[in-house]
Amino acid sequence: MSNLLKPSQQVLQLISRGIGRNRGKTVYKWEGEGIKYDGFTYYPRHADFQDPPYEPTKLFRVQRIKPLKGTSYWEKDHLKQLGLLGKCSEVNIVKNIPENQSRLWKVKHLIKITPITFPNGFPEDVNGTFLKENGELVVNKKLLNSEDRLVAREQFDEDPQKLDGDTLRRDSRIKWLSGW
């Protein structure tokens, strides 16, 4: 009897059986399955997903890596607010606050952002610190002056038995000319 049906009736019969264009489509209902964050929802692969503990950094090291030629005026304004209008390899330190994050997001294609870490602890004083390219702010204790080092330096300078620069140059020249 199915052979005697008109073509339009055969199509209707196939669709009613589940054979047709929409056969492989599945309707997903994602409500309640995602983890809601501020501004977006994350859908984890596994149901028992836990975020790892993370301490956000207080500062960012921001470096402009693209030239300003061809950029729009509003991007230049954001770079000016971040203090990056100078040379292309200029580096600036920016606080990790929402206003700066929105500026950084708008010019992320022009800059390189590195979070600043403190492997030796947060410094109380800026003297004796060094910022590396990987974002580590190192506190160098050796650069800080101490009374003992100043006294030892004065004793060394006033020592009559030490060789001065002129004597060292003469002695080195004689050794150079004699060979061995």
ABEGO torsion letter per residue (X at the ends): XAAABBAAAAAAAAAAAGBEAAAABBBBBABGABBBBBGBBBBBABAABBBBBBBBBABBBBBBABBABGBBAAAAAAAAAAGAABBAABBBBBBBBAAAAAAAAAAAAABBBBBBBBAAEBBABABGBBBBAAGBBBBBAAABBBAAAAAAAAAAAABAABBBAAAAAAAAAAAAAAGX
